[in-house]
Amino acid sequence: MADMRTSDASSQVTDFIILTCQGVNKEFQLKSYCLEVCPFEGDSHSAENIAHNMHMMCLEWQLLDKFVAVVTENARNIAKAIDEFD
């Protein structure tokens, strides 16, 4: 899962993209892990920029062939980014 946040704690606004992973352990307990928080590359939250950022993080974590499902909100740019990501 990827999530985006904006920090305005300083005089300069910074966008971040967050990569999380959810799954179950051997006891079938749901677990969620924050794998990475990175500055968002790109001037806008376009589908292309989101897909690029997600692709780069998943390459780093060697996750590209490990997806079982992807769940998104209804925002068009997110849905399009997932379509482009495949």
Secondary structure, 3 states (H helix, E strand, C coil): CEEEEEECCCCCCEEEEEEEEEEECCCCCEEEEEEEEEECCCCCCCHHHHHHHHHHHHHHCCCCCCCCCCCCCCCHHHHHHHHHHC
